[in-house]
């Protein structure tokens, strides 16, 4: 991920797998472990005042990201929960179960680029991250994978398989994709020349945009409605194709999309859902 130079190389491996958890177990009595635990890590930034990038890959857990007035570092809180389904069972021979809620997370920083990686175990690890507002984001979650972003300005790629995606009071450009969950994004400002895309299977796609936003919509809702309070000029489907294929057979292809320009059009904003509505409103 990183482009290293001889001028400035700085790398912090803040938390590597369970080493910190082992360290805590040496100083805390076993009885003090609760079913939930939270670890707090402060990640120093190599280039204070410069734009940063955060990349997160976790298999099971929610990710909440808040932009703030921090300038020199990023705060990461990891909340882990013991989800063992056998927690209440009775064990033979006087054996007692020790809660197994240690977390397997790795955090690295280099040149204002932060990577957070979790393993593919059944442990639930929810992340709360507070960072400077001028950060780009690349977030990937899977199970229990709600993503919530607020007060961030940058280019954002947000991917969740099981969970909604919510972005509030953001600026810049977003690509958001989930399978089970709604997508909601509220923009303070939009990159005027950058395309955006929002796609889900189960759930609404809801955007709130500044009233002067110029864009060309590419919209598809198979079992829902398309609603807006913008003045949208609907255009013919450019994907409608009539042709003879290489075998000489005549073909008609209907793309299944609604196309429309807002404020004379601009970059393409693609919005797609199968079970849900598409709602585009003025902010």
Backbone as CSV, one residue per row, in Angstrom:
resi,resn,N_x,N_y,N_z,CA_x,CA_y,CA_z,C_x,C_y,C_z
1,UNK,0.822,-1.210,0.000,0.000,0.000,0.000,0.847,1.247,0.000
2,UNK,1.997,1.184,0.651,2.753,2.406,0.869,3.824,2.573,-0.193
3,UNK,4.075,3.814,-0.535,5.199,4.165,-1.385,6.304,4.739,-0.491
4,UNK,7.295,3.936,-0.165,8.317,4.347,0.788,9.401,5.150,0.088
5,UNK,9.911,6.147,0.775,11.034,6.940,0.281,12.097,6.991,1.357
6,UNK,13.339,7.309,0.922,14.427,7.435,1.891,14.296,8.701,2.714
7,UNK,13.512,9.638,2.186,13.384,10.924,2.886,12.575,10.776,4.169
8,UNK,11.483,9.989,4.084,10.622,9.933,5.269,9.998,8.558,5.374
9,UNK,10.469,7.749,6.264,9.885,6.433,6.513,9.578,6.330,7.995
10,UNK,8.337,6.054,8.284,7.953,5.921,9.690,6.879,4.861,9.782
11,UNK,7.102,3.896,10.585,6.153,2.792,10.665,5.936,2.396,12.115
12,UNK,4.704,2.389,12.509,4.349,1.973,13.858,3.480,0.721,13.761
13,UNK,3.933,-0.347,14.315,3.055,-1.502,14.478,2.490,-1.379,15.886
14,UNK,1.282,-0.795,15.978,0.738,-0.382,17.256,0.214,-1.569,18.051
15,UNK,-0.413,-2.489,17.332,-1.007,-3.615,18.048,-0.930,-4.817,17.141
16,UNK,-0.131,-5.787,17.459,0.051,-6.936,16.585,-0.522,-8.179,17.245
17,UNK,-1.661,-8.592,16.718,-2.356,-9.779,17.194,-2.617,-9.681,18.697
18,UNK,-2.284,-10.671,19.502,-2.749,-10.677,20.885,-1.665,-10.304,21.869
19,UNK,-0.597,-9.683,21.446,0.512,-9.399,22.356,0.089,-8.495,23.494
20,UNK,-0.697,-7.463,23.187,-1.154,-6.576,24.254,-2.118,-7.315,25.168
21,UNK,-3.000,-8.140,24.573,-3.932,-8.889,25.408,-3.187,-9.790,26.369
22,UNK,-2.089,-10.409,25.915,-1.300,-11.257,26.798,-0.678,-10.428,27.900
23,UNK,-0.173,-9.241,27.544,0.430,-8.370,28.542,-0.562,-7.994,29.624
24,UNK,-1.797,-7.678,29.235,-2.799,-7.325,30.227,-3.127,-8.515,31.117
25,UNK,-3.129,-9.719,30.548,-3.485,-10.877,31.359,-2.454,-11.132,32.438
26,UNK,-1.239,-10.620,32.269,-0.208,-10.827,33.274,-0.411,-9.936,34.490
27,UNK,-1.115,-8.816,34.312,-1.235,-7.893,35.431,-2.654,-7.809,35.979
28,UNK,-3.629,-8.379,35.261,-4.999,-8.336,35.748,-5.412,-9.729,36.193
29,UNK,-6.104,-9.851,37.332,-6.622,-11.154,37.719,-7.665,-11.624,36.723
30,UNK,-7.719,-12.922,36.503,-8.628,-13.468,35.512,-10.060,-13.063,35.798
31,UNK,-10.442,-12.972,37.054,-11.823,-12.653,37.393,-12.218,-11.257,36.953
32,UNK,-11.258,-10.382,36.614,-11.587,-9.012,36.229,-12.001,-8.913,34.771
33,UNK,-11.822,-9.992,33.978,-12.221,-9.946,32.581,-13.738,-9.976,32.478
34,UNK,-14.316,-8.960,31.839,-15.745,-8.943,31.578,-16.001,-9.573,30.212
35,UNK,-17.292,-9.664,29.874,-17.638,-10.213,28.568,-17.259,-9.248,27.453
36,UNK,-17.136,-7.960,27.760,-16.741,-6.966,26.776,-15.478,-6.263,27.262
37,UNK,-14.633,-5.888,26.317,-13.447,-5.132,26.690,-13.138,-4.136,25.589
38,UNK,-12.537,-3.024,25.974,-12.196,-1.963,25.027,-10.742,-1.583,25.205
39,UNK,-10.037,-1.548,24.103,-8.653,-1.079,24.089,-8.598,0.238,23.317
40,UNK,-7.777,1.167,23.778,-7.653,2.479,23.154,-6.212,2.668,22.694
41,UNK,-6.045,2.990,21.421,-4.717,3.164,20.835,-4.655,4.532,20.161
42,UNK,-3.597,5.271,20.423,-3.364,6.550,19.751,-2.256,6.343,18.730
43,UNK,-2.551,6.611,17.472,-1.618,6.393,16.375,-1.036,7.745,15.949
44,UNK,0.263,7.991,16.176,0.856,9.269,15.733,0.917,9.339,14.207
45,UNK,0.718,10.538,13.676,0.814,10.758,12.238,2.219,11.215,11.870
46,UNK,2.723,10.706,10.770,4.076,11.057,10.332,4.159,12.474,9.794
47,UNK,3.091,12.928,9.126,3.122,14.219,8.445,1.960,15.072,8.962
48,UNK,2.200,15.740,10.064,1.156,16.530,10.716,0.676,17.640,9.782
49,UNK,-0.639,17.764,9.647,-1.223,18.809,8.816,-1.492,18.395,7.391
50,UNK,-0.965,17.259,6.955,-1.174,16.791,5.585,-2.352,15.833,5.531
51,UNK,-2.923,15.702,4.338,-4.030,14.765,4.157,-3.574,13.345,4.444
52,UNK,-4.455,12.564,5.040,-4.139,11.177,5.339,-5.104,10.235,4.657
53,UNK,-4.820,8.940,4.818,-5.711,7.908,4.294,-5.841,6.795,5.329
54,UNK,-7.071,6.344,5.533,-7.354,5.243,6.448,-7.913,4.078,5.660
55,UNK,-7.306,2.898,5.848,-7.790,1.674,5.219,-8.105,0.655,6.308
56,UNK,-9.334,0.136,6.297,-9.786,-0.805,7.323,-10.310,-2.068,6.649
57,UNK,-9.868,-3.222,7.153,-10.391,-4.518,6.716,-10.709,-5.326,7.974
58,UNK,-11.995,-5.491,8.296,-12.363,-6.360,9.414,-13.484,-7.286,8.959
59,UNK,-13.504,-8.487,9.535,-14.464,-9.493,9.092,-15.774,-9.415,9.861
60,UNK,-15.698,-9.104,11.142,-16.904,-9.135,11.978,-16.871,-7.952,12.938
61,UNK,-17.692,-6.945,12.656,-17.733,-5.801,13.542,-18.114,-4.518,12.820
62,UNK,-18.532,-3.542,13.598,-18.946,-2.249,13.069,-17.763,-1.287,13.049
63,UNK,-17.841,-0.315,12.149,-16.812,0.710,12.053,-17.488,2.077,12.113
64,UNK,-17.108,2.874,13.114,-17.607,4.239,13.256,-16.419,5.188,13.141
65,UNK,-16.529,6.151,12.246,-15.428,7.083,11.981,-15.956,8.502,12.125
66,UNK,-15.263,9.296,12.938,-15.644,10.692,13.142,-14.467,11.604,12.843
67,UNK,-14.693,12.592,11.988,-13.704,13.632,11.778,-13.770,14.638,12.909
68,UNK,-12.606,15.150,13.315,-12.555,16.068,14.450,-11.440,17.081,14.224
69,UNK,-11.118,17.842,15.275,-10.045,18.831,15.192,-8.689,18.241,15.575
70,UNK,-8.582,16.926,15.629,-7.275,16.307,15.856,-6.358,16.653,14.679
71,UNK,-5.085,16.840,14.961,-4.133,17.169,13.896,-2.901,16.276,13.901
72,UNK,-2.527,15.757,15.053,-1.246,15.056,15.174,-1.375,13.545,15.256
73,UNK,-2.587,13.039,15.469,-2.728,11.601,15.666,-4.145,11.165,15.342
74,UNK,-4.347,9.854,15.417,-5.653,9.233,15.191,-5.946,8.330,16.386
75,UNK,-7.147,8.446,16.920,-7.565,7.608,18.040,-8.319,6.395,17.510
76,UNK,-7.925,5.211,17.954,-8.610,3.972,17.581,-9.054,3.264,18.858
77,UNK,-10.349,3.038,18.998,-10.883,2.250,20.101,-11.418,0.938,19.540
78,UNK,-10.977,-0.163,20.120,-11.389,-1.495,19.693,-12.207,-2.121,20.811
79,UNK,-13.471,-2.401,20.540,-14.342,-3.036,21.526,-14.586,-4.472,21.094
80,UNK,-14.227,-5.405,21.974,-14.345,-6.825,21.657,-15.377,-7.465,22.555
81,UNK,-16.085,-8.442,22.014,-17.140,-9.116,22.752,-16.965,-10.611,22.628
82,UNK,-17.128,-11.313,23.755,-17.045,-12.769,23.768,-18.383,-13.325,23.295
83,UNK,-18.401,-13.886,22.098,-19.636,-14.374,21.489,-19.737,-15.895,21.502
84,UNK,-18.960,-16.554,22.342,-18.972,-18.012,22.371,-20.368,-18.518,22.745
85,UNK,-20.988,-19.306,21.860,-22.329,-19.813,22.126,-22.343,-20.841,23.264
86,UNK,-21.184,-21.344,23.608,-21.113,-22.336,24.669,-20.836,-21.697,26.038
87,UNK,-20.962,-20.378,26.136,-20.562,-19.679,27.358,-21.353,-20.144,28.584
88,UNK,-22.594,-20.590,28.399,-23.435,-20.945,29.539,-23.459,-22.448,29.824
89,UNK,-22.736,-23.217,29.075,-22.779,-24.668,29.280,-22.033,-25.057,30.563
90,UNK,-22.320,-26.241,31.059,-21.662,-26.769,32.246,-20.502,-27.661,31.826
91,UNK,-19.356,-27.473,32.469,-18.155,-28.228,32.116,-17.850,-29.265,33.196
92,UNK,-17.308,-30.408,32.822,-17.065,-31.492,33.784,-15.807,-31.262,34.611
93,UNK,-15.685,-32.049,35.663,-14.462,-32.118,36.470,-14.059,-30.767,37.057
94,UNK,-15.044,-29.939,37.348,-14.743,-28.658,37.975,-14.103,-27.632,37.058
95,UNK,-14.106,-27.880,35.734,-13.504,-26.932,34.797,-14.363,-25.668,34.683
96,UNK,-13.699,-24.533,34.580,-14.381,-23.254,34.435,-13.930,-22.599,33.144
97,UNK,-14.881,-21.979,32.476,-14.582,-21.319,31.207,-14.018,-19.920,31.433
98,UNK,-12.919,-19.611,30.776,-12.331,-18.269,30.810,-12.824,-17.502,29.585
99,UNK,-13.462,-16.331,29.755,-13.929,-15.562,28.589,-12.794,-15.323,27.600
100,UNK,-13.055,-15.635,26.359,-12.037,-15.533,25.308,-12.389,-14.366,24.395
101,UNK,-12.143,-13.150,24.886,-12.499,-11.977,24.104,-11.277,-11.142,23.726
102,UNK,-10.115,-11.789,23.676,-8.945,-11.077,23.177,-9.119,-10.811,21.688
103,UNK,-8.461,-9.781,21.209,-8.690,-9.301,19.855,-7.457,-9.501,18.985
104,UNK,-7.723,-9.846,17.744,-6.656,-10.091,16.785,-6.679,-8.975,15.742
105,UNK,-6.019,-7.878,16.052,-6.033,-6.680,15.197,-4.599,-6.215,14.979
106,UNK,-4.313,-5.762,13.766,-3.010,-5.165,13.482,-3.223,-3.749,12.947
107,UNK,-2.477,-2.786,13.495,-2.567,-1.389,13.068,-1.183,-0.917,12.652
108,UNK,-1.103,-0.298,11.478,0.171,0.225,10.985,-0.018,1.648,10.470
109,UNK,0.990,2.474,10.641,0.996,3.836,10.095,2.286,4.082,9.341
110,UNK,2.183,4.697,8.180,3.370,5.080,7.412,2.999,6.235,6.486
111,UNK,3.667,7.361,6.648,3.430,8.501,5.766,1.996,8.981,5.757
112,UNK,1.347,9.022,6.936,-0.049,9.445,7.087,-1.049,8.448,6.498
113,UNK,-0.596,7.261,6.150,-1.493,6.208,5.692,-1.580,5.141,6.781
114,UNK,-2.808,4.901,7.234,-3.039,3.978,8.349,-3.795,2.760,7.825
115,UNK,-3.306,1.571,8.157,-3.986,0.322,7.829,-4.409,-0.378,9.119
116,UNK,-5.647,-0.853,9.137,-6.154,-1.640,10.257,-6.696,-2.945,9.692
117,UNK,-6.154,-4.055,10.164,-6.555,-5.370,9.666,-6.981,-6.252,10.828
118,UNK,-8.107,-6.939,10.684,-8.539,-7.941,11.640,-8.527,-9.317,11.005
119,UNK,-8.593,-10.355,11.831,-8.571,-11.700,11.286,-9.998,-12.140,10.925
120,UNK,-10.153,-13.408,10.535,-11.445,-13.928,10.102,-12.069,-14.844,11.158
121,UNK,-11.773,-14.571,12.426,-12.354,-15.390,13.488,-13.786,-14.941,13.751
122,UNK,-14.443,-15.603,14.714,-15.815,-15.247,15.089,-15.877,-14.139,16.119
123,UNK,-14.725,-13.603,16.519,-14.720,-12.512,17.486,-15.311,-11.246,16.855
124,UNK,-16.188,-10.593,17.609,-16.747,-9.318,17.171,-15.841,-8.203,17.666
125,UNK,-15.333,-7.402,16.745,-14.452,-6.288,17.090,-15.011,-5.024,16.457
126,UNK,-15.677,-4.194,17.273,-16.204,-2.924,16.788,-15.124,-1.863,16.907
127,UNK,-14.999,-1.029,15.883,-13.992,0.023,15.864,-14.651,1.390,15.940
128,UNK,-14.121,2.233,16.820,-14.448,3.658,16.810,-13.146,4.402,16.510
129,UNK,-13.166,5.236,15.466,-11.947,5.910,15.015,-12.216,7.404,14.923
130,UNK,-11.416,8.187,15.632,-11.496,9.648,15.548,-10.239,10.140,14.869
131,UNK,-10.403,10.937,13.811,-9.255,11.341,13.007,-9.434,12.769,12.501
132,UNK,-8.360,13.381,11.974,-8.516,14.689,11.345,-9.542,14.606,10.214
133,UNK,-10.268,15.678,9.993,-11.372,15.621,9.033,-10.909,15.466,7.591
134,UNK,-9.649,15.853,7.278,-9.163,15.758,5.898,-8.484,14.399,5.675
135,UNK,-9.307,13.352,5.603,-8.816,11.991,5.423,-9.597,11.309,4.311
136,UNK,-8.887,10.542,3.477,-9.538,9.639,2.546,-9.771,8.307,3.255
137,UNK,-10.814,7.589,2.824,-11.208,6.364,3.514,-11.363,5.210,2.525
138,UNK,-10.939,4.036,2.959,-11.235,2.783,2.246,-11.593,1.749,3.312
139,UNK,-12.893,1.462,3.440,-13.389,0.664,4.552,-14.054,-0.602,4.007
140,UNK,-13.679,-1.754,4.580,-14.249,-3.037,4.181,-14.694,-3.787,5.432
141,UNK,-15.980,-4.135,5.525,-16.489,-4.965,6.607,-17.308,-6.100,6.001
142,UNK,-17.646,-7.100,6.851,-18.436,-8.216,6.318,-19.628,-8.506,7.236
143,UNK,-19.468,-9.295,8.296,-20.580,-9.609,9.199,-20.709,-8.527,10.269
144,UNK,-21.988,-8.249,10.651,-22.252,-7.182,11.628,-21.525,-5.912,11.221
145,UNK,-21.534,-5.622,9.937,-20.592,-4.658,9.377,-21.135,-3.272,9.126
146,UNK,-21.931,-2.729,10.057,-22.418,-1.359,9.895,-21.241,-0.397,9.753
147,UNK,-21.382,0.566,8.855,-20.371,1.614,8.681,-21.047,2.960,8.894
148,UNK,-20.477,3.775,9.795,-20.987,5.125,10.053,-19.820,6.098,9.957
149,UNK,-19.941,7.070,9.067,-18.905,8.095,8.864,-19.545,9.451,9.067
150,UNK,-18.872,10.349,9.790,-19.401,11.694,9.964,-18.266,12.713,9.968
151,UNK,-18.558,13.880,9.391,-17.668,15.040,9.422,-16.289,14.739,8.827
152,UNK,-16.271,14.042,7.705,-15.019,13.739,7.013,-15.072,14.354,5.622
153,UNK,-13.939,14.879,5.165,-13.831,15.458,3.832,-12.760,14.701,3.062
154,UNK,-13.185,13.997,2.012,-12.218,13.229,1.246,-12.891,12.311,0.255
155,UNK,-12.093,11.464,-0.345,-12.587,10.434,-1.249,-12.800,9.170,-0.424
156,UNK,-14.005,8.588,-0.491,-14.360,7.487,0.400,-14.875,6.297,-0.394
157,UNK,-14.319,5.135,-0.091,-14.817,3.867,-0.608,-15.304,3.055,0.589
158,UNK,-16.617,2.794,0.642,-17.241,2.169,1.812,-17.920,0.882,1.369
159,UNK,-17.484,-0.266,1.930,-17.988,-1.569,1.514,-18.391,-2.387,2.730
160,UNK,-19.652,-2.799,2.768,-20.149,-3.668,3.833,-21.034,-4.724,3.206
161,UNK,-20.854,-5.994,3.615,-21.722,-7.034,3.056,-23.010,-7.154,3.863
162,UNK,-22.905,-7.257,5.178,-24.072,-7.337,6.057,-24.089,-6.097,6.937
163,UNK,-24.813,-5.068,6.524,-24.920,-3.888,7.362,-25.160,-2.635,6.555
164,UNK,-25.876,-1.675,7.135,-26.118,-0.401,6.461,-24.868,0.469,6.430
165,UNK,-24.875,1.430,5.523,-23.804,2.416,5.409,-24.432,3.795,5.572
166,UNK,-23.915,4.568,6.514,-24.432,5.907,6.771,-23.278,6.891,6.778
167,UNK,-23.397,7.960,6.001,-22.379,9.019,5.959,-23.083,10.351,6.182
168,UNK,-22.673,11.088,7.233,-23.349,12.325,7.610,-22.371,13.499,7.594
169,UNK,-22.849,14.633,7.105,-22.072,15.878,7.120,-20.692,15.666,6.502
170,UNK,-20.673,15.066,5.327,-19.407,14.770,4.663,-19.213,15.685,3.460
171,UNK,-17.986,15.743,2.979,-17.644,16.479,1.768,-16.737,15.598,0.920
172,UNK,-16.851,15.762,-0.406,-15.967,15.005,-1.288,-16.735,14.108,-2.209
173,UNK,-16.309,12.837,-2.290,-16.917,11.870,-3.197,-16.963,10.511,-2.518
174,UNK,-18.013,9.733,-2.842,-18.233,8.447,-2.172,-18.563,7.375,-3.195
175,UNK,-17.991,6.194,-2.991,-18.468,4.959,-3.611,-18.867,4.049,-2.461
176,UNK,-20.153,3.649,-2.415,-20.660,2.848,-1.297,-21.359,1.616,-1.842
177,UNK,-21.074,0.474,-1.230,-21.659,-0.771,-1.697,-21.938,-1.695,-0.517
178,UNK,-23.160,-2.212,-0.443,-23.502,-3.234,0.540,-24.524,-4.165,-0.081
179,UNK,-24.797,-5.281,0.590,-25.801,-6.223,0.085,-27.046,-6.186,0.963
180,UNK,-26.868,-6.275,2.272,-27.980,-6.245,3.214,-27.917,-4.946,4.006
181,UNK,-28.651,-3.930,3.572,-28.661,-2.693,4.329,-28.918,-1.483,3.461
182,UNK,-29.413,-0.429,4.106,-29.648,0.832,3.415,-28.355,1.625,3.296
183,UNK,-28.334,2.534,2.332,-27.226,3.475,2.173,-27.802,4.885,2.290
184,UNK,-27.252,5.651,3.245,-27.688,7.027,3.445,-26.455,7.923,3.475
185,UNK,-26.477,8.984,2.674,-25.342,9.905,2.634,-25.849,11.335,2.573
186,UNK,-25.329,12.175,3.469,-25.700,13.582,3.528,-24.437,14.417,3.318
187,UNK,-24.415,15.223,2.247,-23.220,15.954,1.835,-23.328,17.429,2.188
188,UNK,-22.240,17.960,2.748,-22.101,19.405,2.890,-21.569,20.011,1.604
189,UNK,-20.711,19.271,0.910,-20.113,19.731,-0.332,-19.771,18.505,-1.167
190,UNK,-19.800,18.671,-2.496,-19.570,17.555,-3.414,-18.455,17.927,-4.376
191,UNK,-17.548,16.985,-4.636,-16.542,17.197,-5.689,-17.263,17.376,-7.024
192,UNK,-17.047,18.500,-7.678,-17.852,18.869,-8.838,-17.568,18.036,-10.080
193,UNK,-16.450,17.316,-10.123,-16.097,16.590,-11.343,-15.798,15.113,-11.096
194,UNK,-16.257,14.570,-9.968,-15.933,13.184,-9.617,-17.210,12.346,-9.615
195,UNK,-17.272,11.245,-10.369,-18.445,10.364,-10.334,-18.585,9.715,-8.959
196,UNK,-19.819,9.314,-8.641,-20.075,8.592,-7.399,-20.997,7.414,-7.695
197,UNK,-21.001,6.406,-6.789,-21.824,5.223,-6.995,-22.310,4.703,-5.646
198,UNK,-23.590,4.269,-5.619,-24.225,3.771,-4.399,-25.063,2.555,-4.786
199,UNK,-24.736,1.398,-4.229,-25.388,0.173,-4.657,-25.697,-0.731,-3.468
200,UNK,-26.949,-1.214,-3.399,-27.340,-2.207,-2.407,-28.373,-3.136,-3.028
201,UNK,-28.627,-4.262,-2.373,-29.655,-5.194,-2.838,-30.906,-5.073,-1.979
202,UNK,-30.753,-5.088,-0.647,-31.870,-4.955,0.279,-31.747,-3.620,1.004
203,UNK,-32.521,-2.624,0.609,-32.483,-1.361,1.328,-32.628,-0.163,0.411
204,UNK,-32.961,0.980,1.027,-33.064,2.226,0.284,-31.683,2.809,0.008
205,UNK,-31.617,3.614,-1.043,-30.470,4.492,-1.284,-30.985,5.915,-1.134
206,UNK,-30.460,6.642,-0.134,-30.941,7.986,0.163,-29.775,8.961,0.163
207,UNK,-29.866,9.983,-0.704,-28.831,11.014,-0.776,-29.442,12.367,-0.453
208,UNK,-28.672,13.170,0.308,-28.984,14.577,0.494,-27.804,15.382,-0.029
209,UNK,-28.097,16.278,-0.986,-27.056,17.007,-1.698,-27.331,18.506,-1.643
210,UNK,-26.267,19.336,-1.697,-26.498,20.776,-1.824,-27.361,21.068,-3.055
211,UNK,-28.208,22.084,-2.955,-29.183,22.347,-4.015,-28.544,22.702,-5.350
212,UNK,-27.292,23.188,-5.339,-26.633,23.563,-6.594,-25.810,22.426,-7.196
213,UNK,-25.931,21.211,-6.664,-25.156,20.091,-7.186,-25.597,19.758,-8.603
214,UNK,-24.637,19.697,-9.507,-24.899,19.322,-10.903,-24.410,17.893,-11.115
215,UNK,-25.312,17.033,-11.577,-24.919,15.647,-11.810,-25.842,15.014,-12.842
216,UNK,-25.386,13.906,-13.385,-26.182,13.105,-14.302,-26.487,11.784,-13.609
217,UNK,-27.750,11.545,-13.326,-28.130,10.362,-12.587,-28.281,9.143,-13.479
218,UNK,-27.813,8.002,-12.974,-28.053,6.695,-13.581,-28.697,5.859,-12.486
219,UNK,-30.010,5.596,-12.586,-30.795,5.127,-11.458,-31.525,3.834,-11.809
220,UNK,-31.521,2.894,-10.850,-32.250,1.643,-11.061,-32.794,1.133,-9.734
221,UNK,-34.103,0.955,-9.658,-34.754,0.324,-8.519,-35.743,-0.691,-9.074
222,UNK,-35.434,-1.965,-8.920,-36.247,-3.004,-9.547,-37.609,-3.151,-8.881
223,UNK,-37.666,-2.990,-7.532,-38.923,-3.193,-6.819,-39.255,-2.014,-5.912
224,UNK,-38.820,-0.842,-6.291,-39.084,0.331,-5.481,-39.362,1.547,-6.343
225,UNK,-39.379,2.703,-5.686,-39.661,3.974,-6.342,-38.390,4.813,-6.450
226,UNK,-38.430,5.766,-7.382,-37.376,6.773,-7.506,-38.025,8.117,-7.199
227,UNK,-37.547,8.798,-6.143,-38.169,10.020,-5.641,-37.119,11.109,-5.507
228,UNK,-37.485,12.346,-5.850,-36.554,13.469,-5.711,-37.311,14.778,-5.615
229,UNK,-36.705,15.767,-4.925,-37.241,17.124,-4.946,-36.380,18.034,-5.818
230,UNK,-35.386,17.484,-6.517,-34.650,18.215,-7.547,-35.472,18.244,-8.840
231,UNK,-35.209,19.253,-9.662,-35.748,19.255,-11.025,-34.811,18.405,-11.884
232,UNK,-35.309,17.274,-12.324,-34.486,16.349,-13.098,-35.047,16.214,-14.506
233,UNK,-34.190,16.398,-15.483,-34.562,16.220,-16.879,-34.256,14.783,-17.280
234,UNK,-35.302,13.985,-17.438,-35.125,12.575,-17.787,-34.727,12.464,-19.254
235,UNK,-33.741,11.616,-19.532,-33.187,11.462,-20.874,-33.473,10.062,-21.408
236,UNK,-33.414,9.896,-22.731,-33.555,8.549,-23.303,-32.458,7.627,-22.792
237,UNK,-32.780,6.344,-22.752,-31.845,5.332,-22.270,-30.730,5.130,-23.290
238,UNK,-29.495,5.545,-22.979,-28.410,5.357,-23.950,-27.982,3.904,-24.084
239,UNK,-28.415,3.055,-23.139,-28.066,1.633,-23.221,-29.029,0.840,-24.098
240,UNK,-30.053,1.493,-24.616,-30.981,0.812,-25.518,-30.275,0.579,-26.848
241,UNK,-30.046,-0.657,-27.176,-29.248,-1.002,-28.350,-30.063,-1.896,-29.274
242,UNK,-30.098,-1.514,-30.538,-30.686,-2.363,-31.572,-29.586,-2.674,-32.579
243,UNK,-29.343,-3.939,-32.810,-28.254,-4.288,-33.724,-28.394,-5.727,-34.162
244,UNK,-27.628,-6.055,-35.152,-27.480,-7.444,-35.545,-26.148,-7.950,-35.008
245,UNK,-26.181,-9.090,-34.347,-24.953,-9.600,-33.772,-24.096,-10.260,-34.837
246,UNK,-23.001,-10.868,-34.417,-22.049,-11.421,-35.371,-22.623,-12.588,-36.165
247,UNK,-23.710,-13.183,-35.673,-24.369,-14.271,-36.401,-25.490,-13.779,-37.298
248,UNK,-25.658,-12.451,-37.361,-26.697,-11.881,-38.202,-28.059,-11.828,-37.556
249,UNK,-28.151,-12.198,-36.259,-29.424,-12.156,-35.556,-29.687,-10.747,-35.032
250,UNK,-30.931,-10.337,-35.075,-31.308,-9.015,-34.590,-31.459,-9.056,-33.075
251,UNK,-30.886,-8.059,-32.365,-30.947,-7.992,-30.917,-31.451,-6.630,-30.471
252,UNK,-32.225,-6.599,-29.388,-32.604,-5.360,-28.718,-32.193,-5.492,-27.259
253,UNK,-31.423,-4.532,-26.771,-30.983,-4.543,-25.379,-31.552,-3.316,-24.677
254,UNK,-32.403,-3.545,-23.668,-32.936,-2.466,-22.849,-32.178,-2.460,-21.533
255,UNK,-31.495,-1.373,-21.256,-30.574,-1.345,-20.128,-31.217,-1.409,-18.758
256,UNK,-32.484,-0.976,-18.625,-33.169,-1.057,-17.341,-32.842,0.081,-16.382
257,UNK,-32.253,1.170,-16.874,-31.863,2.295,-16.033,-32.688,3.528,-16.398
258,UNK,-32.859,4.401,-15.408,-33.426,5.732,-15.626,-32.273,6.724,-15.628
259,UNK,-32.230,7.576,-16.647,-31.167,8.573,-16.770,-31.781,9.962,-16.671
260,UNK,-31.124,10.857,-15.931,-31.632,12.209,-15.818,-30.565,13.190,-15.378
261,UNK,-30.654,14.419,-15.865,-29.706,15.483,-15.529,-30.310,16.424,-14.497
262,UNK,-29.478,16.832,-13.541,-29.850,17.841,-12.558,-28.894,19.020,-12.714
263,UNK,-29.456,20.236,-12.775,-28.652,21.455,-12.974,-27.768,21.328,-14.208
264,UNK,-28.375,20.933,-15.311,-27.729,20.745,-16.618,-26.751,19.567,-16.675
265,UNK,-26.715,18.784,-15.661,-25.897,17.574,-15.703,-24.469,17.799,-15.248
266,UNK,-23.781,16.695,-15.015,-22.405,16.731,-14.524,-21.862,15.320,-14.440
267,UNK,-21.006,15.031,-13.448,-20.478,13.676,-13.312,-21.607,12.684,-13.036
268,UNK,-21.379,11.445,-13.407,-22.408,10.429,-13.233,-22.531,10.016,-11.767
269,UNK,-23.746,10.050,-11.244,-24.067,9.507,-9.925,-24.923,8.266,-10.156
270,UNK,-24.350,7.100,-9.912,-25.076,5.847,-10.097,-25.696,5.427,-8.774
271,UNK,-26.995,5.092,-8.799,-27.702,4.622,-7.615,-28.515,3.402,-8.004
272,UNK,-28.310,2.294,-7.276,-28.955,1.042,-7.648,-29.408,0.289,-6.405
273,UNK,-30.647,-0.205,-6.427,-31.149,-1.096,-5.391,-32.146,-2.051,-6.020
274,UNK,-32.330,-3.191,-5.401,-33.326,-4.151,-5.885,-34.580,-4.072,-5.025
275,UNK,-34.459,-4.309,-3.718,-35.575,-4.177,-2.789,-35.421,-2.851,-2.042
276,UNK,-35.916,-1.769,-2.590,-35.798,-0.487,-1.907,-36.072,0.674,-2.834
277,UNK,-36.179,1.863,-2.234,-36.404,3.097,-2.987,-35.097,3.853,-3.167
278,UNK,-35.087,4.701,-4.183,-34.024,5.677,-4.369,-34.605,7.053,-4.063
279,UNK,-33.996,7.762,-3.125,-34.507,9.061,-2.680,-33.367,10.068,-2.757
280,UNK,-33.563,11.128,-3.545,-32.542,12.163,-3.724,-33.171,13.487,-3.311
281,UNK,-32.584,14.131,-2.284,-33.156,15.344,-1.735,-32.143,16.475,-1.665
282,UNK,-32.653,17.694,-1.651,-31.812,18.855,-1.403,-31.474,18.920,0.083
283,UNK,-30.235,19.226,0.367,-29.776,19.279,1.756,-30.204,20.600,2.408
